[in-house]
């Protein structure tokens, strides 16, 4: 099964990933020692909680299957399992990237 997972990036973080081809993620990712991802069901809550009213965001999609053993599903918010990457983001593994616009104080997710 090919499960898609998602990461919200600022414009600067997305541009860095494109320019350098790899990234260690956001400052919170560096602090925690892994790159935070969400599955489709967790994504809106992640956007609402951690990116409230932030503009200039991008949503990237990656295949969990392609990330191999560096991807761990660990208990987090509300006891739910979240995907955590213990490695770098690689541009070549990004399936797609789309703007994450803010509308009426809520991020509008693209069709997943």
C-alpha positions in Angstrom: 0.0 0.0 0.0 1.3 3.4 -0.9 0.4 5.8 2.0 0.9 9.5 1.4 2.1 11.7 4.2 2.2 15.5 4.4 4.5 18.2 5.7 3.7 21.9 5.9 6.6 24.2 5.1 7.1 27.9 5.0 8.0 29.5 1.7 11.6 29.8 2.9 11.7 26.2 4.0 10.3 25.0 0.6 12.7 27.2 -1.3 15.7 25.9 0.7 14.6 22.3 0.0 14.4 23.1 -3.7 17.8 24.8 -3.8 19.7 22.4 -1.6 17.8 19.2 -2.6 17.7 18.1 1.1 16.5 19.7 4.4 16.5 18.8 8.1 13.1 20.5 8.3 11.7 23.3 10.4 13.4 24.5 13.7 10.9 22.3 15.7 12.1 19.3 13.6 15.7 20.0 14.4 14.8 20.5 18.1 12.9 17.2 18.3 15.4 15.2 16.3 13.0 14.1 13.6 10.8 15.6 10.8 7.2 15.9 11.7 4.6 14.7 9.2 0.8 14.2 9.3 -1.4 11.8 7.5 -4.5 13.1 5.6 -6.8 12.7 8.6 -4.4 14.7 10.9 -3.5 17.5 8.5 -6.2 20.0 9.1 -5.7 19.8 12.9 -2.0 20.2 12.4 -2.5 23.3 10.3 -5.0 24.8 12.8 -2.8 24.1 15.8 0.7 24.8 14.6 0.2 27.2 11.7 -2.8 29.3 12.8 -3.1 32.4 10.6 0.3 31.9 9.0 0.5 32.8 5.3 3.0 31.8 2.7 2.8 28.1 3.4 3.3 25.1 1.2 2.1 21.5 1.6 4.3 18.8 0.3 3.3 15.1 -0.1 5.6 12.2 0.2 5.2 8.4 0.0 5.6 6.8 3.3 6.7 3.6 1.6 9.6 5.3 -0.1 11.0 6.6 3.2 11.9 3.2 4.4 13.2 2.5 7.9 13.9 6.1 8.7 10.1 6.7 9.0 8.6 5.7 12.3 4.9 5.9 13.3 4.9 7.2 16.9 2.2 8.1 19.4 1.7 11.8 19.7 -1.3 14.2 20.0 -4.3 12.5 21.4 -2.7 9.1 21.3 -2.8 9.1 17.5 0.1 7.6 15.5 2.1 10.3 13.6 4.7 9.7 11.0 8.2 10.9 12.0 11.2 10.9 9.7 14.5 10.3 11.4 16.5 11.6 8.4 16.5 14.4 5.9 13.8 15.5 3.6 14.9 14.8 0.0 13.5 16.8 -2.8 13.6 13.8 -5.1 11.0 12.1 -2.9 8.5 14.9 -2.9 5.4 13.7 -4.9 4.0 17.2 -5.2 4.0 20.6 -3.5 1.0 23.0 -3.4 0.4 26.4 -1.8 -1.7 26.2 1.4 -3.8 29.4 1.3 -5.5 30.9 4.3 -9.2 31.7 3.9 -11.4 33.0 6.7 -8.7 32.2 9.2 -8.4 28.6 8.2 -6.0 26.9 5.8 -7.6 25.5 2.7 -6.2 22.0 2.0 -6.0 20.9 -1.6 -7.8 17.8 -2.6 -5.9 14.9 -1.2 
